[in-house]
Amino acid sequence: MLGIVFVTMRVALAQTIVGTAMPRLVAAGQRGDAMMHPARMALVDSIHIELVVAARASALSAMGAAERFDDHLRG
């Protein structure tokens, strides 16, 4: 049971990070002139990819930790 709570908290944190950072990045990209510099667009794209990968890795890590904890409790 504690493992499930742990996974839920980690996944919620990862979703919050992606959910709050991405709209700000998109808004920053849409402000100013309509055509962003290609280097700036590449930076926004790379940050987006890193956030998604980090969120997935965090969720997978939390799931693995929860499974190990449940295995430990079961003996």
N, CA, C, O and CB atoms as a CASP TS submission, in Angstrom:
PFRMAT TS
TARGET T0000
AUTHOR 0000-0000-0000
METHOD Language model
MODEL 1
PARENT N/A
ATOM      1  N   MET     1       0.827  -1.200   0.000  1.00  0.00           N
ATOM      2  CA  MET     1       0.000   0.000   0.000  1.00  0.00           C
ATOM      3  C   MET     1       0.873   1.266   0.000  1.00  0.00           C
ATOM      4  O   MET     1       0.610   2.222  -0.729  1.00  0.00           O
ATOM      5  CB  MET     1      -0.942  -0.003   1.221  1.00  0.00           C
ATOM      6  N   LEU     2       1.895   1.241   0.821  1.00  0.00           N
ATOM      7  CA  LEU     2       2.791   2.397   0.874  1.00  0.00           C
ATOM      8  C   LEU     2       3.490   2.604  -0.465  1.00  0.00           C
ATOM      9  O   LEU     2       3.739   3.738  -0.873  1.00  0.00           O
ATOM     10  CB  LEU     2       3.832   2.222   1.991  1.00  0.00           C
ATOM     11  N   GLY     3       3.805   1.502  -1.149  1.00  0.00           N
ATOM     12  CA  GLY     3       4.434   1.590  -2.468  1.00  0.00           C
ATOM     13  C   GLY     3       3.553   2.304  -3.469  1.00  0.00           C
ATOM     14  O   GLY     3       4.043   3.084  -4.286  1.00  0.00           O
ATOM     15  N   ILE     4       2.256   2.045  -3.415  1.00  0.00           N
ATOM     16  CA  ILE     4       1.313   2.688  -4.337  1.00  0.00           C
ATOM     17  C   ILE     4       1.269   4.188  -4.067  1.00  0.00           C
ATOM     18  O   ILE     4       1.232   4.988  -5.002  1.00  0.00           O
ATOM     19  CB  ILE     4      -0.106   2.071  -4.201  1.00  0.00           C
ATOM     20  N   VAL     5       1.272   4.569  -2.804  1.00  0.00           N
ATOM     21  CA  VAL     5       1.281   5.991  -2.451  1.00  0.00           C
ATOM     22  C   VAL     5       2.558   6.654  -2.972  1.00  0.00           C
ATOM     23  O   VAL     5       2.516   7.765  -3.500  1.00  0.00           O
ATOM     24  CB  VAL     5       1.163   6.174  -0.914  1.00  0.00           C
ATOM     25  N   PHE     6       3.686   5.968  -2.819  1.00  0.00           N
ATOM     26  CA  PHE     6       4.969   6.483  -3.291  1.00  0.00           C
ATOM     27  C   PHE     6       4.943   6.714  -4.797  1.00  0.00           C
ATOM     28  O   PHE     6       5.370   7.765  -5.276  1.00  0.00           O
ATOM     29  CB  PHE     6       6.101   5.517  -2.926  1.00  0.00           C
ATOM     30  N   VAL     7       4.441   5.730  -5.544  1.00  0.00           N
ATOM     31  CA  VAL     7       4.352   5.858  -7.007  1.00  0.00           C
ATOM     32  C   VAL     7       3.436   7.011  -7.378  1.00  0.00           C
ATOM     33  O   VAL     7       3.772   7.808  -8.254  1.00  0.00           O
ATOM     34  CB  VAL     7       3.842   4.545  -7.647  1.00  0.00           C
ATOM     35  N   THR     8       2.302   7.112  -6.734  1.00  0.00           N
ATOM     36  CA  THR     8       1.339   8.175  -7.044  1.00  0.00           C
ATOM     37  C   THR     8       1.961   9.549  -6.810  1.00  0.00           C
ATOM     38  O   THR     8       1.768  10.462  -7.613  1.00  0.00           O
ATOM     39  CB  THR     8       0.063   8.017  -6.189  1.00  0.00           C
ATOM     40  N   MET     9       2.698   9.698  -5.728  1.00  0.00           N
ATOM     41  CA  MET     9       3.325  10.989  -5.437  1.00  0.00           C
ATOM     42  C   MET     9       4.388  11.338  -6.469  1.00  0.00           C
ATOM     43  O   MET     9       4.459  12.482  -6.917  1.00  0.00           O
ATOM     44  CB  MET     9       3.942  10.975  -4.042  1.00  0.00           C
ATOM     45  N   ARG    10       5.217  10.365  -6.852  1.00  0.00           N
ATOM     46  CA  ARG    10       6.270  10.631  -7.834  1.00  0.00           C
ATOM     47  C   ARG    10       5.680  10.972  -9.204  1.00  0.00           C
ATOM     48  O   ARG    10       6.144  11.899  -9.868  1.00  0.00           O
ATOM     49  CB  ARG    10       7.204   9.419  -7.952  1.00  0.00           C
ATOM     50  N   VAL    11       4.663  10.227  -9.623  1.00  0.00           N
ATOM     51  CA  VAL    11       4.032  10.489 -10.918  1.00  0.00           C
ATOM     52  C   VAL    11       3.357  11.852 -10.901  1.00  0.00           C
ATOM     53  O   VAL    11       3.452  12.598 -11.876  1.00  0.00           O
ATOM     54  CB  VAL    11       3.006   9.386 -11.263  1.00  0.00           C
ATOM     55  N   ALA    12       2.678  12.188  -9.812  1.00  0.00           N
ATOM     56  CA  ALA    12       2.016  13.495  -9.708  1.00  0.00           C
ATOM     57  C   ALA    12       3.038  14.624  -9.774  1.00  0.00           C
ATOM     58  O   ALA    12       2.786  15.651 -10.406  1.00  0.00           O
ATOM     59  CB  ALA    12       1.206  13.590  -8.400  1.00  0.00           C
ATOM     60  N   LEU    13       4.185  14.446  -9.130  1.00  0.00           N
ATOM     61  CA  LEU    13       5.235  15.466  -9.178  1.00  0.00           C
ATOM     62  C   LEU    13       5.767  15.636 -10.602  1.00  0.00           C
ATOM     63  O   LEU    13       5.948  16.759 -11.073  1.00  0.00           O
ATOM     64  CB  LEU    13       6.386  15.098  -8.223  1.00  0.00           C
ATOM     65  N   ALA    14       6.014  14.523 -11.279  1.00  0.00           N
ATOM     66  CA  ALA    14       6.520  14.594 -12.655  1.00  0.00           C
ATOM     67  C   ALA    14       5.495  15.272 -13.570  1.00  0.00           C
ATOM     68  O   ALA    14       5.861  16.090 -14.414  1.00  0.00           O
ATOM     69  CB  ALA    14       6.856  13.176 -13.184  1.00  0.00           C
ATOM     70  N   GLN    15       4.216  14.933 -13.403  1.00  0.00           N
ATOM     71  CA  GLN    15       3.177  15.553 -14.224  1.00  0.00           C
ATOM     72  C   GLN    15       3.075  17.041 -13.938  1.00  0.00           C
ATOM     73  O   GLN    15       2.838  17.829 -14.853  1.00  0.00           O
ATOM     74  CB  GLN    15       1.826  14.878 -13.982  1.00  0.00           C
ATOM     75  N   THR    16       3.247  17.434 -12.696  1.00  0.00           N
ATOM     76  CA  THR    16       3.190  18.852 -12.339  1.00  0.00           C
ATOM     77  C   THR    16       4.337  19.618 -12.990  1.00  0.00           C
ATOM     78  O   THR    16       4.148  20.722 -13.501  1.00  0.00           O
ATOM     79  CB  THR    16       3.235  19.026 -10.811  1.00  0.00           C
ATOM     80  N   ILE    17       5.523  19.021 -12.966  1.00  0.00           N
ATOM     81  CA  ILE    17       6.682  19.692 -13.578  1.00  0.00           C
ATOM     82  C   ILE    17       6.437  19.907 -15.065  1.00  0.00           C
ATOM     83  O   ILE    17       6.637  21.009 -15.576  1.00  0.00           O
ATOM     84  CB  ILE    17       7.978  18.865 -13.363  1.00  0.00           C
ATOM     85  N   VAL    18       6.007  18.865 -15.756  1.00  0.00           N
ATOM     86  CA  VAL    18       5.757  18.982 -17.194  1.00  0.00           C
ATOM     87  C   VAL    18       4.581  19.911 -17.458  1.00  0.00           C
ATOM     88  O   VAL    18       4.623  20.719 -18.386  1.00  0.00           O
ATOM     89  CB  VAL    18       5.491  17.598 -17.814  1.00  0.00           C
ATOM     90  N   GLY    19       3.535  19.804 -16.652  1.00  0.00           N
ATOM     91  CA  GLY    19       2.334  20.614 -16.859  1.00  0.00           C
ATOM     92  C   GLY    19       2.537  22.096 -16.624  1.00  0.00           C
ATOM     93  O   GLY    19       1.886  22.921 -17.265  1.00  0.00           O
ATOM     94  N   THR    20       3.428  22.444 -15.717  1.00  0.00           N
ATOM     95  CA  THR    20       3.643  23.868 -15.450  1.00  0.00           C
ATOM     96  C   THR    20       4.732  24.461 -16.318  1.00  0.00           C
ATOM     97  O   THR    20       4.666  25.639 -16.672  1.00  0.00           O
ATOM     98  CB  THR    20       3.989  24.078 -13.998  1.00  0.00           C
ATOM     99  N   ALA    21       5.724  23.676 -16.666  1.00  0.00           N
ATOM    100  CA  ALA    21       6.831  24.228 -17.448  1.00  0.00           C
ATOM    101  C   ALA    21       6.480  24.382 -18.920  1.00  0.00           C
ATOM    102  O   ALA    21       6.858  25.375 -19.542  1.00  0.00           O
ATOM    103  CB  ALA    21       8.054  23.349 -17.308  1.00  0.00           C
ATOM    104  N   MET    22       5.771  23.426 -19.484  1.00  0.00           N
ATOM    105  CA  MET    22       5.508  23.474 -20.919  1.00  0.00           C
ATOM    106  C   MET    22       4.671  24.676 -21.348  1.00  0.00           C
ATOM    107  O   MET    22       5.047  25.334 -22.318  1.00  0.00           O
ATOM    108  CB  MET    22       4.819  22.218 -21.342  1.00  0.00           C
ATOM    109  N   PRO    23       3.572  24.999 -20.694  1.00  0.00           N
ATOM    110  CA  PRO    23       2.829  26.191 -21.134  1.00  0.00           C
ATOM    111  C   PRO    23       3.668  27.468 -21.094  1.00  0.00           C
ATOM    112  O   PRO    23       3.515  28.341 -21.947  1.00  0.00           O
ATOM    113  CB  PRO    23       1.597  26.375 -20.270  1.00  0.00           C
ATOM    114  N   ARG    24       4.551  27.574 -20.108  1.00  0.00           N
ATOM    115  CA  ARG    24       5.412  28.757 -20.024  1.00  0.00           C
ATOM    116  C   ARG    24       6.402  28.795 -21.176  1.00  0.00           C
ATOM    117  O   ARG    24       6.667  29.859 -21.737  1.00  0.00           O
ATOM    118  CB  ARG    24       6.161  28.781 -18.690  1.00  0.00           C
ATOM    119  N   LEU    25       6.950  27.636 -21.532  1.00  0.00           N
ATOM    120  CA  LEU    25       7.877  27.589 -22.662  1.00  0.00           C
ATOM    121  C   LEU    25       7.171  27.934 -23.966  1.00  0.00           C
ATOM    122  O   LEU    25       7.710  28.667 -24.795  1.00  0.00           O
ATOM    123  CB  LEU    25       8.523  26.207 -22.765  1.00  0.00           C
ATOM    124  N   VAL    26       5.968  27.404 -24.144  1.00  0.00           N
ATOM    125  CA  VAL    26       5.211  27.684 -25.367  1.00  0.00           C
ATOM    126  C   VAL    26       4.840  29.159 -25.429  1.00  0.00           C
ATOM    127  O   VAL    26       4.954  29.784 -26.483  1.00  0.00           O
ATOM    128  CB  VAL    26       3.940  26.808 -25.439  1.00  0.00           C
ATOM    129  N   ALA    27       4.398  29.718 -24.309  1.00  0.00           N
ATOM    130  CA  ALA    27       4.047  31.141 -24.275  1.00  0.00           C
ATOM    131  C   ALA    27       5.261  32.011 -24.567  1.00  0.00           C
ATOM    132  O   ALA    27       5.163  33.019 -25.267  1.00  0.00           O
ATOM    133  CB  ALA    27       3.450  31.516 -22.913  1.00  0.00           C
ATOM    134  N   ALA    28       6.408  31.610 -24.023  1.00  0.00           N
ATOM    135  CA  ALA    28       7.632  32.374 -24.291  1.00  0.00           C
ATOM    136  C   ALA    28       7.982  32.313 -25.770  1.00  0.00           C
ATOM    137  O   ALA    28       8.488  33.284 -26.333  1.00  0.00           O
ATOM    138  CB  ALA    28       8.807  31.840 -23.444  1.00  0.00           C
ATOM    139  N   GLY    29       7.717  31.191 -26.391  1.00  0.00           N
ATOM    140  CA  GLY    29       7.992  31.041 -27.813  1.00  0.00           C
ATOM    141  C   GLY    29       7.047  31.852 -28.679  1.00  0.00           C
ATOM    142  O   GLY    29       7.418  32.274 -29.774  1.00  0.00           O
ATOM    143  N   GLN    30       5.826  32.076 -28.201  1.00  0.00           N
ATOM    144  CA  GLN    30       4.832  32.801 -28.990  1.00  0.00           C
ATOM    145  C   GLN    30       4.894  34.304 -28.775  1.00  0.00           C
ATOM    146  O   GLN    30       4.350  35.068 -29.573  1.00  0.00           O
ATOM    147  CB  GLN    30       3.450  32.304 -28.658  1.00  0.00           C
ATOM    148  N   ARG    31       5.552  34.739 -27.703  1.00  0.00           N
ATOM    149  CA  ARG    31       5.686  36.178 -27.463  1.00  0.00           C
ATOM    150  C   ARG    31       6.674  36.788 -28.446  1.00  0.00           C
ATOM    151  O   ARG    31       7.505  36.089 -29.025  1.00  0.00           O
ATOM    152  CB  ARG    31       6.138  36.451 -26.014  1.00  0.00           C
ATOM    153  N   GLY    32       6.575  38.057 -28.619  1.00  0.00           N
ATOM    154  CA  GLY    32       7.522  38.764 -29.481  1.00  0.00           C
ATOM    155  C   GLY    32       7.217  38.545 -30.944  1.00  0.00           C
ATOM    156  O   GLY    32       6.054  38.460 -31.339  1.00  0.00           O
ATOM    157  N   ASP    33       8.253  38.453 -31.742  1.00  0.00           N
ATOM    158  CA  ASP    33       8.048  38.320 -33.175  1.00  0.00           C
ATOM    159  C   ASP    33       7.536  36.913 -33.507  1.00  0.00           C
ATOM    160  O   ASP    33       7.790  35.955 -32.778  1.00  0.00           O
ATOM    161  CB  ASP    33       9.357  38.617 -33.936  1.00  0.00           C
ATOM    162  N   ALA    34       6.826  36.819 -34.600  1.00  0.00           N
ATOM    163  CA  ALA    34       6.187  35.560 -34.985  1.00  0.00           C
ATOM    164  C   ALA    34       7.205  34.488 -35.337  1.00  0.00           C
ATOM    165  O   ALA    34       6.957  33.300 -35.130  1.00  0.00           O
ATOM    166  CB  ALA    34       5.256  35.784 -36.159  1.00  0.00           C
ATOM    167  N   MET    35       8.342  34.900 -35.864  1.00  0.00           N
ATOM    168  CA  MET    35       9.354  33.917 -36.263  1.00  0.00           C
ATOM    169  C   MET    35      10.464  33.900 -35.225  1.00  0.00           C
ATOM    170  O   MET    35      11.219  34.863 -35.087  1.00  0.00           O
ATOM    171  CB  MET    35       9.927  34.238 -37.676  1.00  0.00           C
ATOM    172  N   MET    36      10.553  32.803 -34.505  1.00  0.00           N
ATOM    173  CA  MET    36      11.613  32.678 -33.510  1.00  0.00           C
ATOM    174  C   MET    36      12.909  32.260 -34.188  1.00  0.00           C
ATOM    175  O   MET    36      12.904  31.601 -35.227  1.00  0.00           O
ATOM    176  CB  MET    36      11.223  31.663 -32.415  1.00  0.00           C
ATOM    177  N   HIS    37      13.978  32.645 -33.598  1.00  0.00           N
ATOM    178  CA  HIS    37      15.282  32.238 -34.082  1.00  0.00           C
ATOM    179  C   HIS    37      15.388  30.709 -33.981  1.00  0.00           C
ATOM    180  O   HIS    37      14.975  30.133 -32.975  1.00  0.00           O
ATOM    181  CB  HIS    37      16.420  32.940 -33.274  1.00  0.00           C
ATOM    182  N   PRO    38      15.932  30.047 -35.004  1.00  0.00           N
ATOM    183  CA  PRO    38      16.019  28.575 -34.981  1.00  0.00           C
ATOM    184  C   PRO    38      16.753  28.020 -33.758  1.00  0.00           C
ATOM    185  O   PRO    38      16.406  26.947 -33.266  1.00  0.00           O
ATOM    186  CB  PRO    38      16.714  28.090 -36.230  1.00  0.00           C
ATOM    187  N   ALA    39      17.751  28.732 -33.271  1.00  0.00           N
ATOM    188  CA  ALA    39      18.472  28.253 -32.089  1.00  0.00           C
ATOM    189  C   ALA    39      17.575  28.283 -30.856  1.00  0.00           C
ATOM    190  O   ALA    39      17.639  27.391 -30.010  1.00  0.00           O
ATOM    191  CB  ALA    39      19.731  29.101 -31.847  1.00  0.00           C
ATOM    192  N   ARG    40      16.746  29.307 -30.760  1.00  0.00           N
ATOM    193  CA  ARG    40      15.830  29.406 -29.629  1.00  0.00           C
ATOM    194  C   ARG    40      14.776  28.303 -29.706  1.00  0.00           C
ATOM    195  O   ARG    40      14.435  27.699 -28.689  1.00  0.00           O
ATOM    196  CB  ARG    40      15.157  30.794 -29.595  1.00  0.00           C
ATOM    197  N   MET    41      14.263  28.041 -30.897  1.00  0.00           N
ATOM    198  CA  MET    41      13.291  26.960 -31.065  1.00  0.00           C
ATOM    199  C   MET    41      13.911  25.614 -30.707  1.00  0.00           C
ATOM    200  O   MET    41      13.264  24.776 -30.078  1.00  0.00           O
ATOM    201  CB  MET    41      12.761  26.932 -32.509  1.00  0.00           C
ATOM    202  N   ALA    42      15.156  25.408 -31.104  1.00  0.00           N
ATOM    203  CA  ALA    42      15.843  24.153 -30.770  1.00  0.00           C
ATOM    204  C   ALA    42      16.000  24.010 -29.261  1.00  0.00           C
ATOM    205  O   ALA    42      15.871  22.911 -28.721  1.00  0.00           O
ATOM    206  CB  ALA    42      17.226  24.091 -31.454  1.00  0.00           C
ATOM    207  N   LEU    43      16.277  25.119 -28.580  1.00  0.00           N
ATOM    208  CA  LEU    43      16.403  25.083 -27.129  1.00  0.00           C
ATOM    209  C   LEU    43      15.078  24.708 -26.470  1.00  0.00           C
ATOM    210  O   LEU    43      15.045  23.872 -25.567  1.00  0.00           O
ATOM    211  CB  LEU    43      16.888  26.435 -26.604  1.00  0.00           C
ATOM    212  N   VAL    44      13.983  25.329 -26.926  1.00  0.00           N
ATOM    213  CA  VAL    44      12.660  25.012 -26.378  1.00  0.00           C
ATOM    214  C   VAL    44      12.333  23.542 -26.633  1.00  0.00           C
ATOM    215  O   VAL    44      11.827  22.858 -25.744  1.00  0.00           O
ATOM    216  CB  VAL    44      11.568  25.926 -27.003  1.00  0.00           C
ATOM    217  N   ASP    45      12.619  23.053 -27.838  1.00  0.00           N
ATOM    218  CA  ASP    45      12.354  21.647 -28.153  1.00  0.00           C
ATOM    219  C   ASP    45      13.180  20.720 -27.279  1.00  0.00           C
ATOM    220  O   ASP    45      12.668  19.707 -26.803  1.00  0.00           O
ATOM    221  CB  ASP    45      12.643  21.366 -29.623  1.00  0.00           C
ATOM    222  N   SER    46      14.446  21.046 -27.059  1.00  0.00           N
ATOM    223  CA  SER    46      15.296  20.168 -26.254  1.00  0.00           C
ATOM    224  C   SER    46      14.860  20.167 -24.791  1.00  0.00           C
ATOM    225  O   SER    46      14.918  19.132 -24.127  1.00  0.00           O
ATOM    226  CB  SER    46      16.764  20.599 -26.363  1.00  0.00           C
ATOM    227  N   ILE    47      14.421  21.324 -24.284  1.00  0.00           N
ATOM    228  CA  ILE    47      13.923  21.377 -22.908  1.00  0.00           C
ATOM    229  C   ILE    47      12.656  20.538 -22.792  1.00  0.00           C
ATOM    230  O   ILE    47      12.479  19.822 -21.807  1.00  0.00           O
ATOM    231  CB  ILE    47      13.650  22.844 -22.472  1.00  0.00           C
ATOM    232  N   HIS    48      11.779  20.617 -23.777  1.00  0.00           N
ATOM    233  CA  HIS    48      10.554  19.818 -23.764  1.00  0.00           C
ATOM    234  C   HIS    48      10.885  18.331 -23.725  1.00  0.00           C
ATOM    235  O   HIS    48      10.306  17.579 -22.942  1.00  0.00           O
ATOM    236  CB  HIS    48       9.685  20.138 -24.993  1.00  0.00           C
ATOM    237  N   ILE    49      11.813  17.917 -24.568  1.00  0.00           N
ATOM    238  CA  ILE    49      12.198  16.497 -24.607  1.00  0.00           C
ATOM    239  C   ILE    49      12.788  16.072 -23.269  1.00  0.00           C
ATOM    240  O   ILE    49      12.469  14.994 -22.767  1.00  0.00           O
ATOM    241  CB  ILE    49      13.214  16.233 -25.744  1.00  0.00           C
ATOM    242  N   GLU    50      13.639  16.902 -22.690  1.00  0.00           N
ATOM    243  CA  GLU    50      14.254  16.562 -21.407  1.00  0.00           C
ATOM    244  C   GLU    50      13.204  16.454 -20.305  1.00  0.00           C
ATOM    245  O   GLU    50      13.297  15.568 -19.456  1.00  0.00           O
ATOM    246  CB  GLU    50      15.308  17.608 -21.027  1.00  0.00           C
ATOM    247  N   LEU    51      12.208  17.337 -20.302  1.00  0.00           N
ATOM    248  CA  LEU    51      11.158  17.268 -19.289  1.00  0.00           C
ATOM    249  C   LEU    51      10.341  15.991 -19.426  1.00  0.00           C
ATOM    250  O   LEU    51      10.029  15.339 -18.429  1.00  0.00           O
ATOM    251  CB  LEU    51      10.244  18.485 -19.388  1.00  0.00           C
ATOM    252  N   VAL    52       9.997  15.636 -20.653  1.00  0.00           N
ATOM    253  CA  VAL    52       9.202  14.422 -20.866  1.00  0.00           C
ATOM    254  C   VAL    52      10.005  13.184 -20.466  1.00  0.00           C
ATOM    255  O   VAL    52       9.477  12.288 -19.808  1.00  0.00           O
ATOM    256  CB  VAL    52       8.753  14.315 -22.346  1.00  0.00           C
ATOM    257  N   VAL    53      11.264  13.135 -20.857  1.00  0.00           N
ATOM    258  CA  VAL    53      12.108  11.987 -20.502  1.00  0.00           C
ATOM    259  C   VAL    53      12.275  11.901 -18.989  1.00  0.00           C
ATOM    260  O   VAL    53      12.206  10.813 -18.417  1.00  0.00           O
ATOM    261  CB  VAL    53      13.492  12.091 -21.188  1.00  0.00           C
ATOM    262  N   ALA    54      12.492  13.039 -18.340  1.00  0.00           N
ATOM    263  CA  ALA    54      12.649  13.036 -16.885  1.00  0.00           C
ATOM    264  C   ALA    54      11.373  12.577 -16.187  1.00  0.00           C
ATOM    265  O   ALA    54      11.434  11.837 -15.205  1.00  0.00           O
ATOM    266  CB  ALA    54      13.040  14.429 -16.392  1.00  0.00           C
ATOM    267  N   ALA    55      10.225  13.011 -16.687  1.00  0.00           N
ATOM    268  CA  ALA    55       8.954  12.596 -16.084  1.00  0.00           C
ATOM    269  C   ALA    55       8.748  11.101 -16.240  1.00  0.00           C
ATOM    270  O   ALA    55       8.330  10.429 -15.297  1.00  0.00           O
ATOM    271  CB  ALA    55       7.779  13.356 -16.714  1.00  0.00           C
ATOM    272  N   ARG    56       9.037  10.574 -17.418  1.00  0.00           N
ATOM    273  CA  ARG    56       8.882   9.128 -17.633  1.00  0.00           C
ATOM    274  C   ARG    56       9.866   8.335 -16.787  1.00  0.00           C
ATOM    275  O   ARG    56       9.506   7.317 -16.197  1.00  0.00           O
ATOM    276  CB  ARG    56       9.073   8.782 -19.114  1.00  0.00           C
ATOM    277  N   ALA    57      11.097   8.797 -16.729  1.00  0.00           N
ATOM    278  CA  ALA    57      12.107   8.099 -15.926  1.00  0.00           C
ATOM    279  C   ALA    57      11.731   8.115 -14.449  1.00  0.00           C
ATOM    280  O   ALA    57      11.915   7.123 -13.744  1.00  0.00           O
ATOM    281  CB  ALA    57      13.492   8.739 -16.124  1.00  0.00           C
ATOM    282  N   SER    58      11.209   9.233 -13.990  1.00  0.00           N
ATOM    283  CA  SER    58      10.790   9.337 -12.594  1.00  0.00           C
ATOM    284  C   SER    58       9.651   8.373 -12.304  1.00  0.00           C
ATOM    285  O   SER    58       9.645   7.701 -11.272  1.00  0.00           O
ATOM    286  CB  SER    58      10.365  10.774 -12.262  1.00  0.00           C
ATOM    287  N   ALA    59       8.698   8.307 -13.208  1.00  0.00           N
ATOM    288  CA  ALA    59       7.568   7.395 -13.016  1.00  0.00           C
ATOM    289  C   ALA    59       8.026   5.937 -13.031  1.00  0.00           C
ATOM    290  O   ALA    59       7.594   5.139 -12.200  1.00  0.00           O
ATOM    291  CB  ALA    59       6.507   7.623 -14.103  1.00  0.00           C
ATOM    292  N   LEU    60       8.902   5.591 -13.977  1.00  0.00           N
ATOM    293  CA  LEU    60       9.403   4.209 -14.044  1.00  0.00           C
ATOM    294  C   LEU    60      10.235   3.871 -12.813  1.00  0.00           C
ATOM    295  O   LEU    60      10.142   2.762 -12.287  1.00  0.00           O
ATOM    296  CB  LEU    60      10.242   4.000 -15.318  1.00  0.00           C
ATOM    297  N   SER    61      11.039   4.808 -12.355  1.00  0.00           N
ATOM    298  CA  SER    61      11.838   4.587 -11.156  1.00  0.00           C
ATOM    299  C   SER    61      10.944   4.372  -9.942  1.00  0.00           C
ATOM    300  O   SER    61      11.194   3.490  -9.120  1.00  0.00           O
ATOM    301  CB  SER    61      12.782   5.768 -10.916  1.00  0.00           C
ATOM    302  N   ALA    62       9.909   5.183  -9.840  1.00  0.00           N
ATOM    303  CA  ALA    62       8.986   5.051  -8.711  1.00  0.00           C
ATOM    304  C   ALA    62       8.256   3.713  -8.758  1.00  0.00           C
ATOM    305  O   ALA    62       8.053   3.080  -7.722  1.00  0.00           O
ATOM    306  CB  ALA    62       7.972   6.206  -8.707  1.00  0.00           C
ATOM    307  N   MET    63       7.863   3.283  -9.944  1.00  0.00           N
ATOM    308  CA  MET    63       7.176   2.001 -10.064  1.00  0.00           C
ATOM    309  C   MET    63       8.108   0.855  -9.674  1.00  0.00           C
ATOM    310  O   MET    63       7.691  -0.078  -8.988  1.00  0.00           O
ATOM    311  CB  MET    63       6.653   1.801 -11.498  1.00  0.00           C
ATOM    312  N   GLY    64       9.356   0.922 -10.105  1.00  0.00           N
ATOM    313  CA  GLY    64      10.323  -0.109  -9.742  1.00  0.00           C
ATOM    314  C   GLY    64      10.579  -0.142  -8.248  1.00  0.00           C
ATOM    315  O   GLY    64      10.671  -1.214  -7.649  1.00  0.00           O
ATOM    316  N   ALA    65      10.695   1.030  -7.650  1.00  0.00           N
ATOM    317  CA  ALA    65      10.916   1.101  -6.206  1.00  0.00           C
ATOM    318  C   ALA    65       9.715   0.552  -5.448  1.00  0.00           C
ATOM    319  O   ALA    65       9.872  -0.133  -4.437  1.00  0.00           O
ATOM    320  CB  ALA    65      11.198   2.546  -5.775  1.00  0.00           C
ATOM    321  N   ALA    66       8.525   0.852  -5.934  1.00  0.00           N
ATOM    322  CA  ALA    66       7.320   0.343  -5.271  1.00  0.00           C
ATOM    323  C   ALA    66       7.244  -1.176  -5.372  1.00  0.00           C
ATOM    324  O   ALA    66       6.860  -1.842  -4.411  1.00  0.00           O
ATOM    325  CB  ALA    66       6.059   0.977  -5.883  1.00  0.00           C
ATOM    326  N   GLU    67       7.603  -1.724  -6.518  1.00  0.00           N
ATOM    327  CA  GLU    67       7.592  -3.180  -6.672  1.00  0.00           C
ATOM    328  C   GLU    67       8.610  -3.833  -5.749  1.00  0.00           C
ATOM    329  O   GLU    67       8.325  -4.857  -5.128  1.00  0.00           O
ATOM    330  CB  GLU    67       7.877  -3.568  -8.126  1.00  0.00           C
ATOM    331  N   ARG    68       9.792  -3.243  -5.659  1.00  0.00           N
ATOM    332  CA  ARG    68      10.817  -3.803  -4.760  1.00  0.00           C
ATOM    333  C   ARG    68      10.361  -3.718  -3.309  1.00  0.00           C
ATOM    334  O   ARG    68      10.592  -4.642  -2.529  1.00  0.00           O
ATOM    335  CB  ARG    68      12.164  -3.062  -4.935  1.00  0.00           C
ATOM    336  N   PHE    69       9.716  -2.619  -2.946  1.00  0.00           N
ATOM    337  CA  PHE    69       9.234  -2.451  -1.577  1.00  0.00           C
ATOM    338  C   PHE    69       8.144  -3.472  -1.273  1.00  0.00           C
ATOM    339  O   PHE    69       8.133  -4.074  -0.199  1.00  0.00           O
ATOM    340  CB  PHE    69       8.706  -1.019  -1.358  1.00  0.00           C
ATOM    341  N   ASP    70       7.232  -3.666  -2.217  1.00  0.00           N
ATOM    342  CA  ASP    70       6.171  -4.655  -2.023  1.00  0.00           C
ATOM    343  C   ASP    70       6.762  -6.058  -1.916  1.00  0.00           C
ATOM    344  O   ASP    70       6.306  -6.859  -1.099  1.00  0.00           O
ATOM    345  CB  ASP    70       5.152  -4.591  -3.178  1.00  0.00           C
ATOM    346  N   ASP    71       7.767  -6.363  -2.729  1.00  0.00           N
ATOM    347  CA  ASP    71       8.438  -7.670  -2.641  1.00  0.00           C
ATOM    348  C   ASP    71       9.100  -7.843  -1.283  1.00  0.00           C
ATOM    349  O   ASP    71       9.077  -8.926  -0.699  1.00  0.00           O
ATOM    350  CB  ASP    71       9.488  -7.821  -3.763  1.00  0.00           C
ATOM    351  N   HIS    72       9.690  -6.761  -0.791  1.00  0.00           N
ATOM    352  CA  HIS    72      10.340  -6.806   0.519  1.00  0.00           C
ATOM    353  C   HIS    72       9.311  -7.089   1.615  1.00  0.00           C
ATOM    354  O   HIS    72       9.568  -7.878   2.524  1.00  0.00           O
ATOM    355  CB  HIS    72      11.079  -5.479   0.805  1.00  0.00           C
ATOM    356  N   LEU    73       8.155  -6.445   1.525  1.00  0.00           N
ATOM    357  CA  LEU    73       7.118  -6.653   2.534  1.00  0.00           C
ATOM    358  C   LEU    73       6.563  -8.078   2.490  1.00  0.00           C
ATOM    359  O   LEU    73       6.227  -8.651   3.526  1.00  0.00           O
ATOM    360  CB  LEU    73       5.985  -5.647   2.339  1.00  0.00           C
ATOM    361  N   ARG    74       6.472  -8.634   1.309  1.00  0.00           N
ATOM    362  CA  ARG    74       5.929  -9.988   1.163  1.00  0.00           C
ATOM    363  C   ARG    74       6.942 -11.063   1.545  1.00  0.00           C
ATOM    364  O   ARG    74       6.582 -12.220   1.762  1.00  0.00           O
ATOM    365  CB  ARG    74       5.464 -10.211  -0.266  1.00  0.00           C
ATOM    366  N   GLY    75       8.186 -10.678   1.623  1.00  0.00           N
ATOM    367  CA  GLY    75       9.224 -11.599   2.085  1.00  0.00           C
ATOM    368  C   GLY    75       9.867 -12.274   0.972  1.00  0.00           C
ATOM    369  O   GLY    75      10.767 -13.087   1.180  1.00  0.00           O
TER
END
